[in-house]
Amino acid sequence: MTETANPENELNLLTDIAVKPNNTDDSDIINERIETLKEKTPDLKELHTDGGYESEDNNQKFEKLKITHIQTAVRGRKNKVEMKIEEIEGEYKVSCPLQKVKSEKTRSRYKACFDKKICAGCSLTGDCPALIQKRYRAYYFTREQYLANKRKRNINTLPHKRRKLRPNVEATIKEFVKPFNHKGKLCIRGQFKTMMYACSMGISINFGRIHRYLAVNPNLCGLLGLMKAGNSLFFKNLLQIGQKLRNIFRFGFFMVKIHQLPNFEIKY
């Protein structure tokens, strides 16, 4: 589930919902949905997630779509010596706790050479990922490793107030689980029914937020257009889901055509 989380917005809405089997990796889900997210929200510049959405393929897609991936946590073991890789005017510079050097291109990757004399005085030399060679210590990396390194550091470029935006989505998840039974499970079974339930809940949550916002801002009648856009967005997504599942479940009656909603205005 994805929702807007701009601190400047008084109203944030759900923009995308995906339902997959619970053995599907989170990184695979975002890999399938990221182009759709960008299509729905062309102004998307940042996407905040937890540590389960990282992969090399995702790093490349985020770069291609010019989306900054902000992670609140990192999956896997943390390195004892953190190497910082920066791209400046097409060149890579690598920093360790004591040195900062320019890298050079090799046949298939990049190499940063560190002064062995300076490295000898470092207390972290035993845990350093740079390889000991004759004249220097060399650190090898690829473009993919640079993107992963950049992703891990993206959260540090944000003000502290904006580093904790993602927990908002956890509160939204609680709204989805309200109808669960006493065992904490849905009363329905199957991916298709679960998808219908999730999309219906998303629509109701969005309209509830819009209704509450209009209740305290009655003069903002322009938001009725937003309600119309949100309605079209969710039902368009629902149609795409139904078309994919039709071949699996053979629901011939699911072919639905969504007509464009007519424009309307309020006259006083």
Secondary structure by P-SEA (a helix, b strand, c coil): ccccccccccbbbbcccccccccccaaaaaaacaaaaaaacccccbbbbccccccaaaaaaaaaabbbbbbcccccccccbbbbbbbcccbbbbbcccbbbbbbbcccbbbbbccaaaaaaccccccccccccccbbbbbbcaaaaaaaaaaacccccccccccccaaaaaaaaaaacccccccccccccaaaaaaaaaaaaaaaaaaaaaaaaaaccccccaaaaaaaaaaaaaaaaaaaaaaacccccccccccccccbbbbbbcc
